């Protein structure tokens, strides 16, 4: 299984459990490792055979424009489901970080893996 990755994708969204968090946007940083067979695009040199990381990035942005969960865990589960289905990838590792959420830490967040590495 090969991997296509997107690192440090930043989105502004409404997320959080406190009342004040529901009234402001906050920055999230998303890292994705996505299972993909790169032999076909590697041989064809045709973007149509590749996992379109621009389209994946746009899908992540659209997801957070439309969906404003309270929990990072909920965001991770639903975003993973959406990406796996939309792009027919067999596996992904998704990291969502919320910088500044805890004053004593640079960032907090969640990492999930879904699907199967083959």
RAGIZI-V614217 format. One record per pair of residues at least 24 apart in sequence whose C-alpha atoms are under 6 Angstrom apart, sorted by the first residue. I is the first residue (numbers start at 1). J is the second residue. If there is no record, write none. Layout:
BEGIN
i:I j:J
i:I j:J
END
This chain:
BEGIN
i:1 j:118
i:2 j:35
i:2 j:36
i:2 j:37
i:3 j:34
i:3 j:35
i:3 j:36
i:4 j:33
i:4 j:34
i:5 j:32
i:5 j:33
i:6 j:31
i:6 j:32
i:7 j:31
i:13 j:64
i:14 j:68
i:15 j:68
i:15 j:69
i:15 j:70
i:16 j:70
i:16 j:71
i:17 j:70
i:28 j:97
i:28 j:98
i:29 j:96
i:29 j:97
i:30 j:95
i:30 j:96
i:31 j:94
i:31 j:95
i:32 j:93
i:32 j:94
i:33 j:92
i:33 j:93
i:34 j:91
i:34 j:92
i:35 j:90
i:35 j:91
i:35 j:92
i:90 j:115
i:90 j:116
i:91 j:115
i:91 j:116
i:91 j:117
END
